[in-house]
Amino acid sequence: MRFDCHMHTHLCGHAHGRPEEYVHKAQERGINLITFTCHIPMEGNGFLQEGIRMNRSELSYYKVLVKRAQETGESLGIQVLYGIEAEVFPEDERLASMKELLKEESFDFILGSLHHQLPVYRRWLNKHRMRSDREIIHAYFQHLGDGAASGCYHSMSHPDLIRIYGTVDWFEPADHEAIIKKFLETLVENKVCMEVNTSGLSKGVYEVHPDPLILRWAQALGVHLTLGSDSHRPEQIGQHFPNVLQLLDNIGFSSLSYFKQGYRIEVPMNEILTEHQGNR
């Protein structure tokens, strides 16, 4: 099985293409399971809405869009799952309505993302006098770990996003080994996955999220992985997968996971690699 578990719809305001187009592109690329994970609504609590995420009133339409994609997928032999990209934030009260929504909706898959570039997070950093790169990076990974321990998310998305978008000037994983390993250990303790997000190879420092060094630490600690392209256009589905799959195999990961109805399903790496080679 080959799968891509992170893609968006136009409802987030910064993605393009109809969900059915994503399904057709998946078929073209030999991917037989995809999960839509549009940004969750976050109204009334300081998070930006327009151009970032759907409004709460649009959630029912999002479900319709995914349903249409599922119908298209059935005709093409592609499984389409219903997911969401939820927010991580250090002030739990700001997430109360979001957590209620996560309980109400029957999402197959819930990503947890800390978008440090949002003004609401940067205001938190300023309020708590987080000034140096080291302080900010340590706060960021602590908050990711707190998110993993919360029980809200199945996988933590693009975990070293802090390296881009200008919140810090420089990020070198080796300089922050202790706090990053603490985050990875929290994932294992709480049976939460870490996402390998291939969009990192197309922006910023042009390296996969997370950095290969973090991936090596994760493998040694027994972290399970999900895989996603973070597609905002149909042509981005499966982007950089051949190189990233080979990297993960070389590091020593024996499987990847996806989620259906909230349950983790593990697929052996050799099966994924064999299917990939057969679809070249």
N, C-alpha and C positions, 0 to 999 in steps of 0.2 A: 504494500500500500504506500502511496505517496500523498502527502497532505500539506496544506498551507492553512494555518490557523490564525491569520490576522489580516483582515481586509475591511475596507470602509465603504460606505455608500455616500452619495451626494448630500445626504441629510446633515453630515458634519460640516458642510460648507466649504471644505477644502479638498474634496475628492471628486472624481469625474467618472462618468460611465454608468450605465444601468447594471444592476446586479446580474442580469442574464448574460451580459457581455463578459463579466468575470467568469461565469460558468463556462462559456464557450472557450475562453482563453485557457482555463484550466484543462479542458479536454484536449486542446491543441498541444498543451505542454505535458500531457500524460499524468496530470494530478487528478486523483479520483476522490478526494475529500477536501472541501474548503469550509472555513468557518468565517462568517461575517461578524465583525467586532467593532461596530460603530461606537463613537464616543457617547457615554451615558449622559442623559440630561442632568444638569447641576444648577437649577434655577434658585435664585433667592438667597445665595450664601456666599457671594463674592467671587464666584467663578465666572469667567467670560462665557457667553453663549454664542453670539453671532459669529459665524465664520469658524467656530471651533467645534460645536456640538449641536445635536438636535435639541429642540424644545421638548418638554414633557408631553405636550399635545401631539407631537409627531411620532411618539413611540409606537402607537398602533399602526401607523403607516409603515414604519420600519419593519414591523412584523409581517405586513402584507408584502413588502418588497422581498423579504427573505423567503416567504412562502412561494412567491412567484419564481424565485431562483431555485427553490427546491423542486418545483414542478418541472422546470427546464432541466435541472440536474437528473431527475428520474428518467427522462427521455434519453439522456446521454450517458447514463451509468455513473453519474457523479453524485456523491452524497453532499448535501449542503446543510450546515448546522447553524444554529441561532446563538450567537454570542454577543458579548458587550465588552467594551473597554472602559472599566470603571476607574475612579480616581483614588489615589492615596494622598492623605494630607495629615499633618501632625495634630490638628485640632479636631477631635472626634465629633464634636457637636456640629461641625460644618458638613459632616458626612451622614448625618442622621437620616435625611430624606432619601439619600442615595441608597443607604443600607436597607431601608424599607422597600425600595423599588427592587433591589436584588432579591429580597425574600418573596416579593409578590410575583415576579416574573420567572418563568421556567426556562432560564438560559441554559444551553448546553455547556457553555464555556464562559468564564469570567476572568478577564485579564485585569491585573492591578498595575496602574501606571502612576508614577510620580512625575508630573510635568513641571519641572523646576523653573522653566522659562515663563510660566504664567505669573502675572503681577501679584496674584494672591499669595503665591509661595515666596516670591521675593520680598513682599511686605512682611511675611512671617520672619524671614531671615533678618531683615532690618530691625524689626521689633525686638528680636532676641539678640541683637548685636553680633550676629554672625558676619564677620568681616573678611577674615582670611580664607584663602582657598581651602586650606586644611579643615577649618571649622565647618565650612559649608559642605564639603565632600563628606565629612564624618556625619553631619546632621542628615544629609541626603540618604546615606546607606543605613543609618539608624532608623529613619522613617520608613524605608523600604522593608527593613526587618520587622518593624512594628506592624506594617501592613500584612506581611506574611503570617505573623502570629495572630492576626485578628480573626482569621477564619472566613474572611469575605471573598477571597480570590483563589482561583485554581493555579494561576501562574503569574509571576511578576514580569512585566513587560520591559523590553529594552533597558536592562538594569543599570547600564552605565551611560544613560542619556546625559548625565551631568557633564560629560566631556565636550558637549556641543551647546550652542545657543548662548554662550557668553556669560553665564552665571559665574563661572570660574575661568581664570586665564589658562590654566594648565591642569591636566589630569593624567597622572601616571600611576596605573594600578599598583605597581610594586611599592610606591610610597605610602600606600594605604592598606597594606596587606591585612593587618589585624581587623580593622572594621569591616572590610569586604568579606573576610572569612567568617566573621561573626554573622553577617547577613546570610551567607551560604549555609552555615550551620543551622540558622533559624529556619531556612527553607526545609532542610532535612528533618528537623525536629517536628515541624508542623505539617509535613507531607505536602508541601507546596512546590510546584515546579518553577523553573526559571525559563524564560523565553530566550531562544536564540532568534534575534531579529536581524534579518539580512539587509534591511534598508540602510543600516549603518555603512555599508559598502558603497553607497551612492551619495553620501554627504559627510560633512564634517571632516574627520580625519580618515575617512574612507577605510574603515575597519568594521568588521562585524560587531554587533552588540550581543553579548559583552565581549570585551577584548579577549583574544586567545589565552592570555595569562590567567584571566578570571575563569575561563572555561577549563583550564587545566586544574585549577584549584577545585572547581566544582566537581570535576570527574573524580578527583582523589577523595572528596568528601561524600560522594554518593548522591549528588543532586540529580533529579530527573529533569529532562528538558522537553519543552514544546518548541515548535518551529513555525515561524511566521515571516512573511515578506513585508508586512505593514503596507499592503498595496493601497494606493489611492487612485490608481488607474488600472484598467484591466491588463495592460501590457506589463505591469509590475509583478503579476502573479508568478511565484516561483523564482523571483529575481535572485541571482547569485547562488541558487541552491546547489548546483553541481560542486562548486568549490567549497562551499560551507559544509556540505555533507562529507566530503572527503576530509576536511579539517577535523570534523567531529570524530570520524572513524579513526584518523591518525592519533588523536588525543586519547582515544580509548573508550569512548561512549559506545555501549552495546545496543542502545535502543533510543527511540524517541517516543513521545506520548502525545495523544490528543484527548479531548474530553467530549463525551456525549452524555446528555442528561445528567451532567455533573460528575460523572464517573470517569476516572482516568483509564485510558486504554493504551497499552504499551505495544509498540511495534518494533521487532528486532531490526537493528541497523543493517544487517546483511540482507534482509528482505527489502528494505528501502533502497539500498544501493543496487541490488539486482534489478529491481523494477526500473530504477533510474537508467541503468545501463541498457536495459531492453527498450527504453523509449527514446534513445538517442537517434 
